């Protein structure tokens, strides 16, 4: 019988970007008993709602994906909200899971938790070696507290909560809102709009010199499933694709795939964010056999195709 046969699963944030892909991944694996309530039903910043949600679902495994997040602009505009909402949701969720003796909780952290100048590639051992990049530090620190809580509850109560650190995600169902989107959907939106309207140029944030690593969201969903099946340890685990690309090179790649031929202008008055990001993904490979499978250009092409179909 499948690991997932008859297993009751609760996914917070199941209607969000990564959540949609995780639900599809779990269903492909044979999981038929999934609860994915919306925030309108349960406000996880309220402890009673977290307890009610778990009491109603009676899960054997929880995936905590619910988050308030966005790109650099959104983090700068609402640092207080990003800190409070993410910290409270995590604290209340894991406390309620502990009280209900839920057998396993999978907590999804953020690469924003890493120090601003962590050695590249980022290794999990470097997580506490400095302060995060300032523009997203409130969000990153709020998510980082989930690791502290998980390890503390494991030590005192025996709670089985694992903590995963996905790199920047992209793919179908991403957020293409110009005010809150991350870098890839923001670029797709700008280049596609400029192509349709025959604009001579596109203006992008920063200098383009910062680097990032990107993971196709369905691959991340597979990593979450594998970790739920195979990993029960206290150590944080990076989830990534194992490559690095500058924002300038990314822009050229997205522009080419979109088919836009105009000029790119860089607005150096806007922040670049963290100088470099790339994960050491060896721990995920060794502990639960995860390796990203989708080539970057293929994932980008699928994302652009999905955007065109969804927003045409």
Phi, psi and omega in degrees: 000148179295150173307327188266354182298123178065010179275130181276125185235138175242129178239113172278144185072021184292344179261007179268191185301295180293325182303319179300319181288325178294317178302317179296319179296316180295320179295320177298328180279357177102009180276121183245354184245077184242129169254130178224072184291154178271161181296336177294334178276318183222118177269103187288353172284355177250124184299324181295324179293321177298317179294319179297317181300312181291323177297324180286320185277330184048056187282154170264334175223135173246134167251117181261098180251345185302133182200155168254115188211172181176186180280192183301316181299316180294320178296322179288328183284326187225054183297325180294313179297317181297322179291307187297308186298316182290321178295312183294318179300315180294314181300313183290321181297311183289325175299315179294321178296320178296313181296327180272001180056044176295130186299326183206140176230129178256114182259130181256113179271213183207145174297340177295349178285342183288152175302151181303320184246040176296141177302141181260133001285149180295125174252148185304331180294342182271002190300330184252017186267021178163176183272143179296165175302135194299323186293335178237019181300316180303316178295311183299319180290323177299317179289329180293330179297337177296325177294315179300314180297316181299317181289323178294317180291326176297316182294319185271319189248353183077018181293130178266091176236125178254155188232120182245146184240086179287147173281183180303129181259156174207164177144183176304148181075010177293169180272115181255018176292126184296339181274334189233358186288158172276182195295315183293309177297327177297317179293316179302315179300312183293314182291320181293319177297316180295322179296314182295324186261007179054042177284144184285339183208162176232135181256126182241153182290145169080198181261345184085000186275339180294155179243156178217163171241141183232141180236130178294128189304319176299328175294319177298320178300321176297320179298318179298317178298313181299319179296320178297324181283324197238349187238132180226024186267170181275343187282142175293153182226126175289142175235112183204188182252348175078033174216165183227138178219138177287155179298326178296314178292324175300315180301317179296321181293313180295318179302315181296316182292327177287328182092025178269135185246005181282188185272148172256126175248133182258130181262092184290351176285346178266148185288148175277342188078203182302136185301315181218148174217124172197135185260147163277117185254016184293328182295319179296321179295318184285322187275324180217019168072028180266132168220134179298141186246340187270118175302145189300312181296324178296317178296319177298316180298319178295321180294316179296317179298318179297317179300315181297321179288320183285330187244013180285000000 
